[in-house]
Structure formats: C-alpha cells, structure tokens
C-alpha cells in the first residue's frame, strides 16, 4: 500500500490520487502484483533474509526489472 503525505499533513492512500499528485513531477506510479508463489510470499513475510534468500526474491521478481529496463532504460 502506498501512502503520500504532503507537507500540510494531507494524506493520500488511493493509488489514483497519489498518481495525480506525482504526475506534475514526472513521477509515474505503478503497482505490480508480487505473485502467488507460496515460497515468495513466505520470504517476503520474513523480517530479514539471508543473501541466498535475497537473491531468490530478486530472481523471482526479475520480470518486473526487465520491463522497466525495456520501457525506461533502467
């Protein structure tokens, strides 16, 4: 869940509201589902991960990184 809190203490939690406030700053907000892999969900629920587990999470989510690289050159 995303939260945008402005300096005047106004808080937004709806993705569409947050996106409209960020758009003038040329910031795009995207929400991608993490997936339904039980192993990934288990890892993400942990307070900390080993280096091997971190690599496993990043590998599982690599498709999102590939999309960003192709679309935006990151």
Backbone as ProteinMPNN parsed JSONL, in Angstrom:
{"seq_chain_A": "XXXXXXXXXXXXXXXXXXXXXXXXXXXXXXXXXXXXXXXXXXXXXXXXXXXXXXXXXXXXXXXXXXXXXXXXXX", "coords_chain_A": {"N_chain_A": [[0.834, -1.171, 0.0], [0.553, 2.167, -0.842], [1.405, 5.369, 0.487], [0.958, 8.796, 0.521], [2.077, 11.64, 1.979], [1.607, 14.961, 2.382], [3.295, 18.151, 2.9], [1.509, 19.783, 4.247], [0.217, 18.079, 5.886], [-1.816, 16.624, 4.702], [-3.012, 13.507, 3.715], [-2.794, 10.874, 1.392], [-4.047, 7.807, 0.221], [-5.116, 6.354, -1.805], [-4.322, 4.897, -4.881], [-4.823, 6.208, -7.355], [-5.184, 8.895, -6.594], [-2.688, 9.471, -5.478], [-1.053, 9.093, -7.709], [-1.968, 11.174, -9.367], [-1.05, 13.404, -7.99], [1.683, 13.054, -8.147], [2.243, 13.082, -10.846], [2.675, 15.75, -12.045], [5.303, 16.074, -11.319], [6.633, 14.446, -12.945], [6.709, 11.807, -12.177], [5.964, 8.464, -12.258], [3.581, 6.193, -11.086], [3.323, 2.851, -10.449], [1.676, -0.208, -9.848], [2.447, -3.424, -9.207], [1.514, -6.794, -9.023], [2.866, -9.024, -6.617], [2.923, -11.701, -6.957], [1.881, -15.161, -6.787], [3.341, -17.165, -5.691], [3.906, -19.453, -3.182], [6.363, -19.778, -1.888], [7.722, -17.347, -2.413], [5.957, -15.546, -1.161], [6.277, -16.39, 1.462], [8.982, -15.764, 1.924], [8.896, -12.949, 1.661], [7.423, -12.277, 3.86], [9.099, -12.491, 5.966], [11.178, -10.998, 8.506], [13.868, -10.54, 8.023], [16.318, -11.528, 5.562], [18.513, -14.08, 4.314], [21.513, -13.823, 2.321], [21.284, -15.568, 0.175], [18.514, -15.971, 0.123], [17.659, -13.38, -0.471], [18.638, -13.119, -3.06], [17.074, -15.066, -4.258], [14.501, -13.879, -4.071], [14.87, -11.579, -5.675], [15.419, -12.792, -8.12], [13.002, -14.089, -8.6], [11.372, -11.883, -9.019], [12.396, -10.745, -11.262], [11.242, -10.325, -13.783], [9.771, -7.946, -13.612], [11.812, -6.069, -13.336], [13.021, -6.394, -15.796], [10.993, -5.432, -17.483], [10.976, -2.705, -16.726], [13.535, -1.991, -17.568], [13.37, -2.369, -20.355], [11.283, -0.596, -21.037], [11.931, 1.913, -19.896], [14.666, 2.138, -19.796], [16.121, 1.591, -17.487]], "CA_chain_A": [[0.0, 0.0, 0.0], [1.296, 3.418, -0.925], [0.887, 6.499, 1.247], [1.59, 10.067, 0.204], [1.755, 12.633, 2.995], [2.104, 16.27, 1.97], [3.803, 18.993, 3.987], [0.391, 20.345, 5.007], [-0.324, 16.933, 6.629], [-2.813, 15.902, 3.931], [-2.551, 12.152, 3.423], [-3.495, 10.155, 0.337], [-3.745, 6.375, 0.199], [-5.627, 5.776, -3.048], [-3.295, 4.943, -5.92], [-5.148, 7.218, -8.37], [-4.924, 10.217, -6.015], [-1.237, 9.616, -5.354], [-0.527, 9.228, -9.07], [-2.28, 12.506, -9.897], [-0.181, 14.38, -7.323], [3.065, 12.831, -8.573], [2.359, 13.288, -12.296], [3.343, 17.007, -12.417], [6.736, 15.933, -11.034], [7.105, 13.449, -13.915], [6.881, 10.549, -11.463], [4.908, 7.51, -12.571], [3.329, 5.225, -10.03], [2.802, 1.586, -10.956], [1.517, -1.262, -8.854], [2.543, -4.758, -9.795], [1.33, -7.853, -8.027], [4.115, -9.73, -6.311], [2.817, -13.071, -7.432], [1.196, -16.062, -5.865], [4.237, -18.24, -5.289], [3.951, -19.584, -1.717], [7.736, -19.581, -1.416], [7.99, -15.915, -2.446], [5.158, -14.93, -0.105], [6.921, -16.748, 2.726], [10.2, -14.966, 2.054], [8.562, -11.538, 1.846], [6.829, -12.114, 5.186], [10.152, -12.567, 6.976], [11.767, -9.716, 8.916], [15.171, -10.407, 7.357], [16.627, -12.635, 4.664], [19.916, -14.387, 4.041], [21.914, -13.375, 0.987], [20.703, -16.52, -0.779], [17.085, -15.689, 0.033], [17.52, -12.103, -1.188], [18.851, -13.431, -4.476], [15.889, -15.809, -4.69], [13.417, -12.907, -4.247], [15.164, -10.761, -6.848], [15.27, -13.649, -9.301], [11.563, -14.306, -8.786], [10.765, -10.625, -9.47], [13.211, -10.207, -12.353], [10.4, -9.898, -14.899], [9.442, -6.532, -13.431], [13.025, -5.297, -13.637], [13.197, -6.459, -17.25], [10.015, -4.499, -18.059], [11.474, -1.342, -16.507], [14.706, -1.786, -18.417], [12.93, -2.242, -21.754], [10.414, 0.557, -21.213], [12.513, 3.175, -19.449], [16.125, 2.125, -19.857], [16.755, 1.462, -16.169]], "C_chain_A": [[0.884, 1.242, 0.0], [0.602, 4.489, -0.095], [1.676, 7.726, 0.832], [1.131, 11.075, 1.246], [2.419, 13.947, 2.59], [2.571, 17.074, 3.175], [2.692, 19.588, 4.837], [-0.368, 19.27, 5.796], [-1.482, 16.223, 5.924], [-2.225, 14.554, 3.541], [-3.436, 11.518, 2.361], [-3.074, 8.694, 0.371], [-4.269, 5.689, -1.054], [-4.6, 5.962, -4.162], [-3.576, 6.04, -6.948], [-4.886, 8.632, -7.857], [-3.422, 10.479, -5.916], [-0.63, 9.859, -6.727], [-0.792, 10.62, -9.622], [-1.438, 13.585, -9.239], [1.278, 14.25, -7.777], [3.289, 13.153, -10.045], [3.018, 14.617, -12.678], [4.854, 16.991, -12.175], [7.402, 14.927, -11.963], [7.451, 12.123, -13.233], [5.684, 9.665, -11.779], [4.795, 6.506, -11.435], [2.697, 3.99, -10.651], [2.679, 0.617, -9.791], [1.518, -2.594, -9.59], [2.314, -5.793, -8.717], [2.629, -8.623, -7.832], [4.082, -11.153, -6.827], [2.186, -13.959, -6.39], [2.048, -17.257, -5.455], [4.28, -18.315, -3.757], [5.353, -19.338, -1.157], [8.07, -18.094, -1.372], [7.223, -15.201, -1.34], [5.78, -15.193, 1.271], [8.18, -15.913, 2.961], [9.883, -13.507, 2.352], [7.957, -11.264, 3.217], [7.874, -12.116, 6.3], [10.723, -11.184, 7.275], [13.125, -9.487, 8.266], [15.432, -11.671, 6.548], [18.124, -12.85, 4.583], [20.256, -13.864, 2.646], [21.317, -14.279, -0.093], [19.207, -16.256, -0.971], [16.816, -14.37, -0.692], [17.664, -12.319, -2.694], [17.643, -14.167, -5.041], [14.714, -14.861, -4.954], [13.645, -12.085, -5.511], [15.016, -11.552, -8.144], [13.797, -13.861, -9.628], [10.879, -13.061, -9.379], [11.473, -10.018, -10.675], [12.382, -9.729, -13.543], [10.018, -8.431, -14.816], [10.637, -5.644, -13.763], [13.288, -5.272, -15.14], [12.234, -5.497, -17.952], [10.479, -3.054, -17.91], [12.655, -1.031, -17.416], [14.294, -1.57, -19.868], [12.145, -0.956, -21.971], [11.13, 1.882, -20.95], [14.03, 3.234, -19.45], [16.825, 2.042, -18.521], [17.621, 0.234, -16.134]], "O_chain_A": [[1.846, 1.336, 0.762], [-0.624, 4.515, 0.013], [2.906, 7.705, 0.795], [-0.064, 11.336, 1.381], [3.641, 14.027, 2.471], [2.282, 16.727, 4.32], [2.899, 19.869, 6.018], [-1.459, 19.521, 6.308], [-2.073, 15.307, 6.496], [-1.081, 14.47, 3.093], [-4.663, 11.609, 2.418], [-1.895, 8.379, 0.53], [-3.896, 4.549, -1.332], [-4.076, 7.059, -4.357], [-2.651, 6.734, -7.369], [-4.413, 9.481, -8.613], [-2.949, 11.571, -6.232], [0.217, 10.738, -6.885], [0.075, 11.193, -10.282], [-1.137, 14.595, -9.876], [2.017, 15.235, -7.786], [4.41, 13.466, -10.446], [3.864, 14.619, -13.572], [5.592, 17.79, -12.751], [8.575, 14.594, -11.8], [8.363, 11.412, -13.655], [4.536, 10.065, -11.592], [5.798, 6.036, -10.898], [1.656, 4.076, -11.302], [3.49, 0.633, -8.865], [0.698, -2.844, -10.474], [2.857, -5.683, -7.618], [3.388, -8.838, -8.777], [5.129, -11.739, -7.102], [1.984, -13.551, -5.246], [1.532, -18.245, -4.934], [4.653, -17.34, -3.105], [5.507, -18.76, -0.081], [8.646, -17.625, -0.39], [7.779, -14.342, -0.656], [5.799, -14.312, 2.131], [8.41, -15.419, 4.065], [10.528, -12.893, 3.203], [7.979, -10.125, 3.683], [7.568, -11.78, 7.444], [10.75, -10.311, 6.408], [13.49, -8.344, 7.988], [14.857, -12.73, 6.803], [18.908, -11.918, 4.762], [19.361, -13.503, 1.883], [20.897, -13.803, -1.148], [18.699, -16.311, -2.09], [15.848, -14.263, -1.445], [16.905, -11.768, -3.491], [17.236, -13.917, -6.176], [14.008, -15.018, -5.95], [12.734, -11.91, -6.32], [14.537, -11.024, -9.148], [13.396, -13.817, -10.791], [9.925, -13.179, -10.148], [11.175, -8.888, -11.063], [12.796, -8.805, -14.243], [9.949, -7.747, -15.837], [10.489, -4.597, -14.393], [13.722, -4.259, -15.688], [12.618, -4.823, -18.908], [10.387, -2.268, -18.852], [12.755, 0.066, -17.966], [14.818, -0.678, -20.535], [12.325, -0.292, -22.992], [10.956, 2.85, -21.691], [14.613, 4.272, -19.136], [18.003, 2.385, -18.42], [18.243, -0.053, -15.111]]}, "name": "protein", "num_of_chains": 1, "seq": "XXXXXXXXXXXXXXXXXXXXXXXXXXXXXXXXXXXXXXXXXXXXXXXXXXXXXXXXXXXXXXXXXXXXXXXXXX"}
